[in-house]
Amino acid sequence: MNPPPALPLQGVRVVDMSTVLFGPFASRWLADYGADVIKVEPPEGDSTRTTGLAREPGMATGQHMVNRNKRCVVLDLKQPGGRDALLRLLEGADVLMHNVRPQKMRALGLDAPTLRARFPRLVHATLTGFSTNGPYGGDPAYDDIIQGMCGLADLMRRQTGEVQYLPTVAADKISGIVGAQAILMALVARARTGVGSEVEVPMFECLADFTLLEHLGGHVFVPPQGAPGYARVLSRWRRPYRTLDGHVCVMPYTTEQWHRLFAEAGVPELAADPRFADMKTRTQNIDVLYGLLAEIVARRTSQDWLDACRRLEIAAAPVNTLESLADDPHLRAVGFFQEIPDADAGGAVRVTRPGVRFDGLPARVGAAHRLGQDTREVLREAGLADAEIDALVRTGAAREAKAPQS
């Protein structure tokens, strides 16, 4: 019998000291695709353990969603024994990732120059709010702060009239994806050179780049040839359109698609309107065009438009709610939602699975571990004897918890 196919990161070991969401989401991507992620937590645990609803202490929804597939070790790095145990873990690691401020890492003797001198193949990834060589370096940063600074809150003002955040932790999640990508690039470079890298992933710069991709606009040119902002996506009418019985998403894009929609709606004369002749003129008059589209869509039911757009080969879709996503037929067919048995938590937990597949193989989905659940196992693998581990636990430099009953 042939062995089961391996996920692409099988054999990569990551020591993850990061907390909250940015770093743990980055390491979740690595864990989902086969990396052995060892999450090193302080004795009080990561804040994700108390983020959201919970059936037991320390295992809230945030923990289940962002820290699955990882082994959990508890070390008090303020104690010499805890720091020494971390160094033992790093002997067999490919990556160390953290969001600890550089000055604190230096005080612990865990800064990148010190560690890379001892472990030259180690990829040392620092996940920060701001690049350390800029005036904001070392300042604290959370999702709300970065959304305000990077222009996302201003985009909401331009569209809605109100300065506000997106109702999702976009800065943390986008930065997490960039962080995982940066770590993988460093591993590719190491495969070529044999030497690890110091990687810095700053949220502010990542999100400013993300925001300005289409919105730098006329400021791409020097001197500027127009205002920043991409008119089409800033239109106040860019939204799901109201129908006779609900809402529907409709997106004619090409000139031919707009002409087909105008004919379907009984207003073929709009196809000859010079304001809508091509992509350039449609973008210049986007508020008018989308306003007309809203009026057109409001005359029929949602299903009528879904059927018509399918026939006309125009992109259209229903508007899912957070509740109805669980019943989406496509997500069901591809196994997007996965249930993980968890007897100690009173049944099971449901999590999502990322969509990327390798040779048809989906990401793995495993349980989130309890605080200190893997301390002894991982420290044994690092070469510590049980007596040494017992001493660390007695002094509080390490902590362990019993594994859940299967």
N, C-alpha and C positions, 0 to 999 in steps of 0.2 A: 504493500500500500504506500502511495506517495505521501510525504508529509504535507500538512496543510500549508498553504501559501503564507509567507511571512509579510507582515505589514512593513512599510518602508523604513520605519525608524527602529525596528527591532534591533537590540544590541546597543542602542544609545542610552547612556545613563545621564540623567539630569538631576542636579540638586537644586531645588527651588526654595529659596528663602522669601519669596515675594508674598505680599499680603493684599487684602482688599480684592480688587477685580482685575485690573490691568494685567499684572503679572500672572496670577492664577489662570486667567483666560488664555494667555499665551502658552503656558505650560500644559493646559488642557488639550490644546491642539496637538502638542507633541505627544502627550500620553495617549490620546485617541488613536494615533497612528503608529503606536508600538513602542515608544520610548518608555524606559523605566524611570518614571518621575518620582523622586523621593522628596516629599514636601517636608521641610524642616520648619516646625512651628515653635513659638515661644510657649512657656507653660500655660499661659492664658488662652492660647489658641488664636487662630486667624479670625478677624471680624466676620468673615463669610459664614462662620458657624452659627452666628446669631442674626443673620440677614434673612428676613422673611419668616414664614410660618415654620413651626417645628413640632414633631411628635415626641421628641426627646431632647434634652439639653445638648447643645453643641452640634446638632445635626439639622440645621434649618435648611430651607429650600436653596439658599445661596450655596451652601456647602455641597448639596447633591448635584447642582447644576454645573458648578465651576471646578470642583475639586475631585471629580470622579477619576477612576483609573490610576490614582496616585497612592503611593504608600506614605504613611504619616509617621514621622519621627519627631519627638519633642526634646529639644535641647535648650538649656538656658545658656546663651552665649556670653552672658555677663560673668559666668563662672569659668575658670580655667579648664575645668574638666569638660564642660560643654563645648568650649571652643576647640579643645584638642580632639574631641570626638568628631566634630565637623571636619577637621583637617583629615582625619582618617577616612571619612566618607569621600572626600575630594580625591584621595589617592586613586580611586577607581571610577571617577566621574569624567564625563566628557564636557559637561556644561555646569557652570554655577550661574544662577540668575537670581536677582534680588532687586528690591526697590528701597533699599536702605540708603540714607544720605551718605555721600562719599566721606564726609568727615567722621561719621560714626564707624564706617568700615575701616578707615585708617586707624581709629582708636582701638579697634578689635584686632588689628593686624591682618585684616581680611581684604584689604584693598587690592586692586588689580595688579599693580607692579609686584607687590609682595607675593601674591599667590602664583602669578605666572612665572616668577623666578623659581618657585618650588615645583610648580606643575606646568611645564612649558606647553603641553598639549591642551591645557584647559581653555575652553571658551568662557570668558568672564563677561556676562551680560548685565549691564546696569540699566534698569528701567526707571526713568526719571520724569519729573514734570517738565523740566527745561534743561537744555544742554548746559553742562557744567562750565563751559567756557564763555557763557553769556552773563549779562548782569542779573538775570533771574535764577542763575544756577544755585541749587540748594534750597530754593523756596518751595514750600509745600504746594501741592496741586491735587485737586480732585476733579471729577468729571464736570461738575458745575462750573468750576473755575476755568477749565480749558474751553468748554463750550462758549463761555462768554468772551474769552480772549481770542479765539481762533476765527471768529466771524460767524459762527453758526447762529448765535442769538440775534445778530444783526440781520441775517438772512430771514429769520422769522419776522422781524420787524418790517422788512421790506415787503414781505408777502402779506402779513396779517395786520400790520399796524402796531403790534405789541412786541416789545423786546422780551423774548422768552426762550427757555431751553427746549430742545427736542425731548419728548416724553420717553426717552430711552437713554441709557448710559452710553451714548455713542462714542464719546472720547475714550473711555476705558476700553470698549470693545474693539474699536478700530485700531487703537494703539496696541492692543493685545495681539491682533492678527499681524500687524507690522512687526511686533516683537518676535513672534514665532518665525516669521519669514527671515528676519535679521539673524536669528540664531542658526537657522538652517543654512544661510549663506556663509556664516562663519565656519560651520562644519564642512561645507563644500571646499572652502579655502584651505582648511586644515588637511583635508584629504589630499590636496595638491602640494602643500608646503610642509606638512608635518608639524606645524606650529599653530597654537591657538591664537585667538584674537581678543582684544578688549572691545566689546560692543556696547554702544550707548544708544538707547531708544528714548528720545524725549517726546512726551505727549504733545507739547505745544507745537513744536515744529511738524510733527506727524499730522496733526489736525489742521494746521494752517495750510499745509500742502494739500491735504484732502479737500478742504473747503474751496481753495482757490483754483483747483484743477479746471473747472469751467467758469468760475466766477472772477478770475483775474481780468477777464474780458479785454477791454481796450488798453488796460495797463500792461498787457504783454509787451506792447511796443514802447520804445523810448525815442522821442517823447510820447506820452499816451495818445492814442487815437480814438479814445472814447472812454466812457465810464466803466467801472468794474460792475460785475453782475451779469448773469446770463438770463435774458428776459424771459425765455420760454418757461423755465422752471420757477421763476419768481412771480409769474402771473397769479393773481388772486383766484383765477378760475381754474388753475391747475389743481384739480381735486376730483374725487369720485363724484359723478354727476347724479343728481336726483332723478329718479324715474317715477312712474305712476305708483309704484308699490315698494320702493326702496332706493337703492343706489347701485351704480355699476361703474366699473373702470373701462373707459374707451380711449384708445390711443391710435387714431389715424396718423400716419407718419409721412409717407411718400405723397407726392402730388396725385398719383393715380388712386391711392386709397382715399384721399379727401374727395376726389371727384366721384368715386363710387358711393361714398357716404352722402354727399349732397344729392345725388340722384335717388338714393334710397329714401331720403327724408323729404323728397318732393320739392327740393329747391335747387335744381340743376343749374340755374342761372349763377349761383355762387361760384361755380367752377370757372366762369369767365371774369370774375371780379379781380381786378389787377392787384388788390391787396393780398390775395391768397394765391398768386400765380406760381410761386416757387418757395423753397425753404427760406430764402432770405426775406422775401416780403411777408411771408406768414409769421416769421419771428418778429419782424418789425411791427406787426399788427396783432400780436398774439392775444392780447386782452380782448380785442373785438372778436377774434376767431373763436377763442375758447368760450366767450360769453354766448355766441351763437350756438356753439355745440351744446352748451348747457340747456338752452331753450329747446333745441331739437330733441335731445335725449329725454327731456321731461314729458314728452308726448306719448311715450310707450312704456310698457312694463320692462322690468329688468330682463326677464327671460326672452322677450321679443328682441331686445337689443343683442343679447348673447347669441341668439340664433342667427340674426341678421349679420352680425359681424363675423361669425364663423363662415357664413355663406360668402361674404364679401372679402374674406381673408384680411380682416382688420383685427388687430389685437384688442381683446376685450376680456373682462373677467368679473366675477362677482366680488363683493367686498366681504372678506372674512372678518369675523370677530375673533378675539382671543379665545373664546369658547369654541367657535366653530372650526378653528384650525385642527382640532383633534379629530374631526370627522372629514377632513378634506380627503377626497378619494385618492389623489396623487400621493399625498404624504403617507397615507395608509399603505398604498401599493409599494412604496420604496422603503418601508420600515423606518420612517423618520422618528416616530415615537417608540421608545423602548421601555419596557417595564422590567425592573430589576428586583428580584425577591429580596426582602429584608425583614426577616422574621422578628428581629429585635425591635424594629421600628413599627411593628404592627401590621405587616403585610408586604407591600411593595412600594417602590418609588418609580415614577415615570420621568424620563429624561428625553432630551432630543439628541439626535445623532447628526453630525455634520455630513454634508452631501458628497464630499469628494470620495471617489473610489479609485483603487489601484488594481488594474487587471480584473475589474469587477468586484474586488474585495472592499466591503465598506469598513468604516472606522469601527474599532471595538468600543463597546460600552460596558464599563464595569462600575462597581459600587464606589461611593465616596467612603473613606475610612474615618473611623472615630479617632479622637485626639490621642496620639501616642500608641495607636493600635499596632504599628509595625516597628516600634523603637528597638525592641530586642532582636528581632529578625534581621533588621538592616545593620545594626551594630555588630552582630555576629558575622555577617557577610563582610564587614569591613575589617574583621580580624580581632575584634575585642572578645575576650573570654567572658563567660558568664559572671565570674567574680568581679571583673572590671565594670561590667554593666550594672551589677548589683550595687557597687560602690557609687556609681553615677546616680542611680535612682535614690539611694539613701541620702545623698547630699543635695538632691534637687537639681543637679546638673542635667539630668535626663528624667523623663517620665514615660511610663508605659501604661497601656490600658488593655484590658482583655479584648480579644477579637470577638465579634458577634457570633452567636450560635447559628450554625447552619441549619 
